[in-house]
Amino acid sequence: MAETFEHKNVRRIAYDQTQGTGPGVVFLGGFRSDKEGTKALHLEDWAKATGRAFLRFDYSGHGSSAGDFLDGCIGDWAEDAAAVLDGLTQGKQILVGSSMGGWIALLLARQMPQKLAGLVTIAAAPDFTEDSYWDGFDEALRKALMEKGQVALPSDYSDEPYVITRRLIEDGRKRLVLRDPLNLPFPTRFLQGAADADVDVSVAYRLFDHATGPDMRLTVVKGADHRFSDDDCLEMIIKAVEEVSARAS
């Protein structure tokens, strides 16, 4: 059963934690995703089987955590992740960031590199509010967003549309990681599906080319989609975590 962690006296974060040896592993989910997803639960099963410390949680406004999704933004969710990392884990951690969680992980790597033993991203979506949403909007959609404060976009994953808020776009603009130096001074593995319709493979190459670090590798899987959750992909995630762990200092 999930527990809750409160920070700033306003945001209650739901989490599930497995005790074990370090470096611990923390899963960072995607946009409108939650801690009950296939990848998070598969990592938890692996952690329990191997005696490793593991943590999965919901950002505010996601899953079982308090708050309204539409009130949130990248900065809020990165703040949630930093608070959880600081308040619930001991020692260095390996972050596993999926989609938006990859962007959050990169922000944490910039903010608190001393807390990280390594990084694994899955279909990382850095700067997506600017490069995917805003750049993809026509003038009419941009005008509607600025005047009304939000717009609704169709979703491939739900009958409910994605509602994109002006705050999400404007805050995201302050959190961009592909415009300034991005140093990842620990083992880093980027995983990407070549058939990903949500995060184009070009994003993975751009991130790989932009970031600097002594131990970075990008793996592109032909045929894998954005979910990256079939048996082979799940095994690749585990192997990436184990490799990062073995190479972490």
C-alpha positions as CSV (number, residue, x, y, z in Angstrom):
1,M,0.0,0.0,0.0
2,A,1.3,3.4,-0.9
3,E,2.5,5.8,1.7
4,T,2.6,9.6,1.5
5,F,5.3,12.1,1.8
6,E,4.5,15.8,2.3
7,H,6.7,18.7,1.2
8,K,6.2,22.5,1.4
9,N,3.2,21.7,3.6
10,V,1.0,21.7,0.5
11,R,1.9,18.8,-1.8
12,R,1.3,15.2,-0.6
13,I,3.2,12.7,-2.7
14,A,2.2,9.1,-2.9
15,Y,5.0,6.6,-3.1
16,D,5.9,2.9,-2.7
17,Q,9.4,2.1,-1.4
18,T,11.3,-1.1,-1.3
19,Q,14.2,-1.4,1.2
20,G,17.5,-2.9,0.1
21,T,21.1,-2.3,-0.8
22,G,22.4,0.6,-2.8
23,P,22.8,2.4,-5.0
24,G,19.1,2.8,-4.8
25,V,16.9,3.1,-8.0
26,V,14.2,5.8,-8.3
27,F,11.7,5.6,-11.2
28,L,10.5,8.9,-12.7
29,G,7.3,8.5,-14.7
30,G,6.0,10.4,-17.7
31,F,3.5,13.1,-18.4
32,R,0.1,12.1,-17.0
33,S,1.5,8.7,-16.1
34,D,1.7,7.2,-12.6
35,K,3.7,4.8,-10.4
36,E,1.5,1.8,-11.4
37,G,2.8,1.5,-14.9
38,T,4.4,-1.6,-16.4
39,K,8.0,-0.3,-16.3
40,A,7.8,0.9,-12.7
41,L,6.3,-2.4,-11.5
42,H,8.8,-4.5,-13.4
43,L,11.6,-2.5,-11.8
44,E,10.1,-3.0,-8.4
45,D,9.8,-6.8,-9.0
46,W,13.5,-6.8,-10.0
47,A,14.5,-4.8,-6.9
48,K,12.6,-7.2,-4.6
49,A,14.2,-10.2,-6.2
50,T,17.7,-8.8,-6.0
51,G,17.5,-7.0,-2.7
52,R,17.9,-3.5,-4.1
53,A,16.5,-0.3,-2.8
54,F,13.8,1.0,-5.1
55,L,11.3,3.9,-5.1
56,R,8.4,4.8,-7.3
57,F,6.1,7.8,-6.8
58,D,3.5,10.0,-8.3
59,Y,4.1,13.7,-9.1
60,S,1.6,16.1,-7.6
61,G,-1.6,16.0,-9.7
62,H,-0.7,12.5,-11.0
63,G,-2.0,9.1,-9.8
64,S,-2.6,8.9,-6.1
65,S,-0.8,12.1,-5.2
66,A,-2.7,15.2,-4.1
67,G,-3.3,18.1,-6.4
68,D,-4.9,18.9,-9.7
69,F,-2.9,17.9,-12.8
70,L,-3.9,21.1,-14.6
71,D,-2.3,23.2,-11.9
72,G,1.1,21.6,-12.3
73,C,4.1,22.2,-14.5
74,I,7.6,20.9,-15.1
75,G,9.1,23.0,-12.3
76,D,6.5,21.6,-9.8
77,W,7.1,18.0,-10.8
78,A,10.9,18.4,-10.8
79,E,10.5,20.0,-7.3
80,D,8.5,17.0,-6.2
81,A,11.1,14.6,-7.5
82,A,14.0,16.5,-5.8
83,A,12.0,16.6,-2.5
84,V,11.4,12.8,-2.7
85,L,15.0,12.1,-3.6
86,D,16.3,14.2,-0.7
87,G,13.7,13.2,1.9
88,L,13.2,9.5,1.2
89,T,16.5,8.0,-0.1
90,Q,19.8,7.4,1.5
91,G,23.1,7.7,-0.4
92,K,23.5,8.0,-4.2
93,Q,20.7,6.9,-6.5
94,I,20.2,5.7,-10.1
95,L,17.4,7.6,-11.7
96,V,15.3,5.8,-14.3
97,G,13.4,8.5,-16.2
98,S,10.6,7.6,-18.7
99,S,9.5,10.2,-21.3
100,M,8.9,13.4,-19.3
101,G,10.6,11.6,-16.4
102,G,13.8,11.7,-18.5
103,W,13.6,15.5,-18.6
104,I,13.0,15.6,-14.9
105,A,16.0,13.3,-14.4
106,L,18.2,15.7,-16.4
107,L,17.0,18.6,-14.3
108,L,17.9,16.7,-11.2
109,A,21.3,15.8,-12.7
110,R,21.9,19.5,-13.2
111,Q,20.6,20.5,-9.7
112,M,22.0,17.8,-7.5
113,P,24.6,15.7,-9.3
114,Q,26.2,14.7,-6.0
115,K,23.1,12.7,-5.2
116,L,23.2,10.6,-8.4
117,A,25.2,7.4,-9.0
118,G,23.9,7.1,-12.6
119,L,21.1,7.7,-15.0
120,V,18.9,5.6,-17.4
121,T,16.4,7.3,-19.6
122,I,13.6,5.6,-21.7
123,A,12.3,7.7,-24.6
124,A,13.5,10.8,-22.8
125,A,11.5,13.9,-23.8
126,P,13.6,16.9,-22.7
127,D,12.2,20.3,-23.6
128,F,9.0,18.8,-25.1
129,T,6.8,21.6,-24.0
130,E,8.7,24.0,-26.3
131,D,10.0,21.7,-29.1
132,S,7.0,19.5,-29.5
133,Y,3.9,21.5,-28.2
134,W,4.7,25.2,-28.8
135,D,6.8,24.7,-31.9
136,G,4.1,22.4,-33.3
137,F,1.2,24.8,-32.6
138,D,-0.1,27.0,-35.4
139,E,-0.8,30.7,-34.8
140,A,-4.5,30.1,-34.0
141,L,-3.6,27.5,-31.4
142,R,-0.9,29.7,-29.9
143,K,-3.3,32.6,-29.7
144,A,-6.0,30.4,-28.0
145,L,-3.5,29.1,-25.5
146,M,-2.4,32.6,-24.5
147,E,-5.8,34.1,-24.4
148,K,-7.8,31.2,-22.8
149,G,-5.0,29.8,-20.7
150,Q,-5.3,26.3,-22.0
151,V,-6.0,24.2,-25.1
152,A,-7.2,20.5,-25.5
153,L,-5.3,18.1,-27.8
154,P,-6.3,14.6,-28.8
155,S,-4.5,11.7,-27.0
156,D,-3.5,8.3,-28.4
157,Y,-3.5,6.9,-24.9
158,S,-6.9,7.9,-23.5
159,D,-10.4,9.0,-24.6
160,E,-9.8,12.2,-22.6
161,P,-7.8,14.9,-24.5
162,Y,-4.5,16.3,-23.3
163,V,-5.2,19.7,-21.8
164,I,-2.1,21.9,-22.2
165,T,-1.9,25.0,-20.1
166,R,-0.2,28.3,-20.7
167,R,1.6,27.8,-17.3
168,L,3.0,24.5,-18.5
169,I,4.4,26.1,-21.6
170,E,5.8,29.2,-19.9
171,D,7.3,27.3,-17.0
172,G,8.8,24.7,-19.3
173,R,10.6,27.5,-21.1
174,K,12.5,28.1,-17.9
175,R,13.6,24.5,-17.5
176,L,15.1,23.7,-21.0
177,V,18.1,21.5,-20.9
178,L,19.1,21.3,-24.6
179,R,20.1,25.0,-25.0
180,D,22.8,25.2,-22.3
181,P,25.6,22.9,-21.3
182,L,24.4,19.6,-19.8
183,N,27.1,17.6,-18.0
184,L,26.3,14.1,-16.8
185,P,29.4,13.1,-14.8
186,F,28.2,9.5,-14.1
187,P,27.3,6.4,-16.1
188,T,24.4,7.3,-18.4
189,R,22.3,5.0,-20.7
190,F,19.7,6.4,-23.1
191,L,17.2,3.9,-24.4
192,Q,14.9,4.8,-27.4
193,G,12.5,3.0,-29.6
194,A,12.9,3.7,-33.3
195,A,9.1,3.4,-33.8
196,D,8.3,5.9,-31.1
197,A,5.5,8.1,-32.4
198,D,5.5,10.5,-29.5
199,V,9.3,11.2,-29.0
200,D,11.0,11.0,-32.4
201,V,14.3,9.2,-32.5
202,S,15.9,12.5,-33.5
203,V,15.3,13.7,-30.0
204,A,17.5,10.9,-28.6
205,Y,20.3,11.7,-31.0
206,R,20.1,15.4,-30.2
207,L,20.3,14.7,-26.4
208,F,23.2,12.2,-26.9
209,D,25.1,14.8,-29.0
210,H,24.4,17.6,-26.7
211,A,25.2,16.1,-23.3
212,T,28.7,15.6,-22.1
213,G,30.0,12.9,-19.8
214,P,32.7,10.2,-19.4
215,D,30.4,7.2,-19.8
216,M,27.3,7.7,-22.1
217,R,25.7,5.2,-24.5
218,L,22.6,5.4,-26.6
219,T,20.7,2.3,-27.6
220,V,18.0,2.6,-30.3
221,V,15.7,-0.4,-30.7
222,K,14.1,-1.0,-34.1
223,G,10.4,-1.6,-33.8
224,A,10.0,-0.4,-30.2
225,D,7.3,2.2,-29.6
226,H,7.0,4.9,-26.9
227,R,5.7,2.5,-24.2
228,F,9.0,0.5,-24.4
229,S,7.3,-2.2,-22.4
230,D,7.4,-5.5,-24.2
231,D,9.5,-8.3,-22.6
232,D,12.6,-7.5,-24.5
233,C,12.5,-3.8,-23.7
234,L,11.8,-4.4,-20.1
235,E,14.8,-6.7,-19.9
236,M,16.9,-4.0,-21.6
237,I,15.9,-1.5,-18.9
238,I,17.0,-3.9,-16.2
239,K,20.3,-4.6,-17.9
240,A,20.9,-0.9,-18.3
241,V,20.3,-0.3,-14.6
242,E,22.6,-3.2,-13.7
243,E,25.3,-1.9,-16.0
244,V,25.1,1.6,-14.6
245,S,25.2,0.2,-11.1
246,A,28.3,-1.9,-11.8
247,R,30.1,1.1,-13.3
248,A,29.0,3.7,-10.7
249,S,31.7,5.0,-8.4
